[in-house]
Amino acid sequence: MPNYADILLPKVTRSENSIDCNCYICLRARCINHSKNQFVLGQKRNLNNNIDKLNGLYGSSTQKINYTKTVNKPNVKRSAKKVIKLCEKCFQKIGNGLNHSCAHTCEPQTHTIRQNVMKLVNELPDKQKEHVASSILKDISNKVVGDSMRLSTGGRGKTIYFKTNEPNDKILFSTGDLDSFHVNSAVSTNHMRKMSSFIRKTAGRKSVPVKYEQHIRDRSHLLDTFYQKGLFEFETADGNYQTRPVVWANVNELLEEVLKERNLIGYYVVKVMADGGQGFFKVSMSIIPDSENGTVEDYSDSLSNEDIIYNISSKKRKFNQEKLGYKSTSVKKLIMICIVPDIKETYNNIKFLFDLVKLNEVSFKFVSDFKLLLIINGQQTATSMFPCPYCSISLKDLRNFHKIADCQILGHDKSKSLKTYGDLKQDCAKYVSLGKSKKMSKESHSVINEPIFYEDKDVKVLEKCYIPELHLLQGFVNHLFWNGLVLVLGREKALIWPLKLKIISKNYHGEIFEGNACRKLLKEADALCDKIIYENVGILALVPFISAFKAMNKMVNLCFSTERRGSIDALDKIIEELKKALLATGVSITLKIHVLLEHVKPTLSLLKNSEGLGKWSEQAGESVHREFLSFWEKHKINLINDPSYSQRLKAATVQFSSFHI
């Protein structure tokens, strides 16, 4: 390199006319758009060591100094490297003037050797100390069995731990495990990629399956080709017709693809659910294999011995979820058929959507709330002259508790009183013959439209549309509480009962208790026997309500779970007990209470011996609103008329169904 040490630089002053330095470094620093030289690895720059005007290595050109003369650096004799001589026995420094302890002995002492070696090591630079320590530990680690070793220090010992460099070949988290976590936590695919990368770095390179990131990308678009999007006109809540984006799939093609992906072979049943919520109307389906067993909870303490036909273990029977991850009836296994935002639940809207997805081309069972069920049957609302979707009881007879026996099925063979699809079509034809006058709809049993489902005329409505057990439970508890207890006790006293159980009501279509809260109130009916609650009316005024809640609790324990916990004959005794308690309370009989008293037993007779109503619950169809919301939040756009709304809605729907396979 050039001899920069002897270069003569100009004197630095505070004057405005100070002289700029024109050395090579300063010239290069002041140069604009100077092209950087490209050097190949290993190639040296060919620079002259002389400082003169030819190569630009000179000081101020204005000073009259002769730089052409080469400035030679005086030759300095380098000192020789310092060599340390050690004794081969005791490793002590030896040399002139140094005392050597083992020079006059045959064998050096052990402690002397250790002291000499430690003294020698302490004199080494830090980097050389690290080299010595790593070399020693490497030799020790080859002899260690396990991942730790206790070292002797001449005093209190120390333990060192060895981290093996061998990669972990065991897959700690399978693809199915990660997919189940993804669906359960409802996180984004990007979050799952980050989590898998963290697991791989922490637990080993092979702790996560290879190419999991690619797997999750492909999985999110698994059903992309089966969904379509379009714009159609629907009736909205304000009574006008407006264009709404729809995302749908052909239910037959979608069903075949899901069966192939789940590798389901053998008999299965499709349960279709429809409901509106969170700003969308959704139609979804669950595919239930015949071989799947549900989870049985322990309610044996609430049933008498004569009501139980088999022993129930005190532990819950757990469904084997190794293959599917979740029960097929769970919302985590729900597949979206179609979705449309902000429409009114009317006959024309529902029929258009069911025809669009070609729902009648597959065999299925349908479950929904009573409002939608009446619409699908072509009937008027639950306040019409004939409100029951399953039988032809009039509203007058329904509300007159003493005449419920006119539609009674228990103890008698009155299956003909159950509606068939032939009856619905016949009533619709009669309504048309009367000029489609709604004033005359009572002559057609409140049927004003053709049933949407295509079934044979002998098929009963109860065979196609099972009773919604969740709505029955909520309807019974809320009606008995708000229209019974509150009227007897007063609102403040009545609310002491749920508040003691840490239960609060929700403002949803009025003030109601949700499903889990209703279940807890039934179990804790005896909590009404609190003097603070009944002090103004007496305990006798609450006995009928307590009896009604207890009777309903027995019915729920018997047949509202996924498996039945007693015989159908045991249900007769519970229903009679429930009727007497309701008669004593004086509350009105609603459509849901009527279905509880009259149509639960016929529904159970249609199911298999061990099946309960819980297997055909509408719970998943109600929970789909919150489940879909987590996917919609990643693609959400507020303006329905935005051109990209349909595409975003389709992306969210595809991801929802793809992750729920």
Number of C-alpha atoms within 10 A of each C-alpha: 9 12 15 15 8 12 15 14 15 15 10 10 9 6 7 6 7 11 16 16 18 19 23 15 13 13 14 11 10 10 9 8 6 9 7 6 7 6 9 7 6 6 7 8 9 7 9 13 15 21 24 19 14 10 13 14 22 24 22 16 16 11 10 7 12 11 17 12 10 13 15 10 9 6 6 6 6 6 6 6 6 6 6 9 11 14 13 8 13 22 18 23 15 14 12 5 6 9 11 13 12 16 13 8 8 8 10 15 13 9 10 15 15 13 14 16 14 11 12 14 15 12 10 12 9 11 9 13 14 12 10 13 12 12 11 11 12 11 10 11 17 8 9 12 8 11 11 13 16 11 11 10 8 6 6 7 9 10 9 10 11 13 9 10 6 7 11 14 11 13 16 16 16 13 16 13 12 18 19 18 14 18 18 14 10 16 14 13 16 11 11 18 16 12 13 18 15 13 17 19 13 10 15 17 17 17 20 24 18 12 8 17 18 10 13 20 13 12 18 19 16 18 21 17 10 14 19 16 16 13 13 13 14 23 19 18 12 8 10 10 13 13 15 19 22 20 24 23 22 18 24 15 11 18 19 11 16 18 14 10 11 11 10 14 10 8 9 15 13 16 24 25 25 24 21 21 14 12 11 16 20 24 23 21 25 26 20 19 16 11 9 13 18 20 14 19 18 15 16 17 8 14 16 9 12 9 20 16 12 10 9 15 12 12 9 11 14 11 14 14 11 9 10 14 18 17 19 21 25 16 23 23 24 26 25 28 26 25 22 22 19 19 23 19 18 16 21 15 15 21 16 14 19 17 14 14 20 14 20 15 12 10 14 18 17 22 25 24 19 20 17 20 22 22 24 21 23 23 29 24 19 18 11 16 20 25 25 28 28 23 22 17 22 19 18 12 17 23 16 12 17 10 13 18 12 12 20 18 18 18 8 7 9 12 13 10 15 20 20 22 21 17 20 25 20 15 24 24 17 19 23 14 10 15 9 15 11 15 9 15 23 16 15 23 25 28 30 26 22 20 21 19 18 11 16 10 14 11 14 20 22 20 16 17 21 24 29 22 28 22 18 19 23 20 21 21 25 18 18 23 22 18 14 20 21 15 13 18 19 14 13 10 16 20 19 17 21 19 11 10 13 9 18 14 16 11 9 9 6 8 12 20 23 20 16 12 18 21 17 14 22 20 15 16 17 15 15 21 16 12 10 11 21 18 11 12 11 13 15 10 15 19 17 19 23 20 20 25 25 23 23 23 24 23 23 21 21 26 24 23 21 20 22 23 29 22 18 18 12 16 19 16 13 19 21 14 16 23 15 14 20 22 15 15 20 14 18 17 20 18 20 23 21 21 19 20 19 20 22 21 19 16 16 20 11 12 15 10 13 14 21 25 24 20 21 27 24 26 21 20 26 20 16 25 19 13 18 21 15 17 20 19 10 13 14 14 15 7 9 14 12 9 10 11 17 21 16 16 22 24 20 21 24 27 20 27 23 20 22 24 20
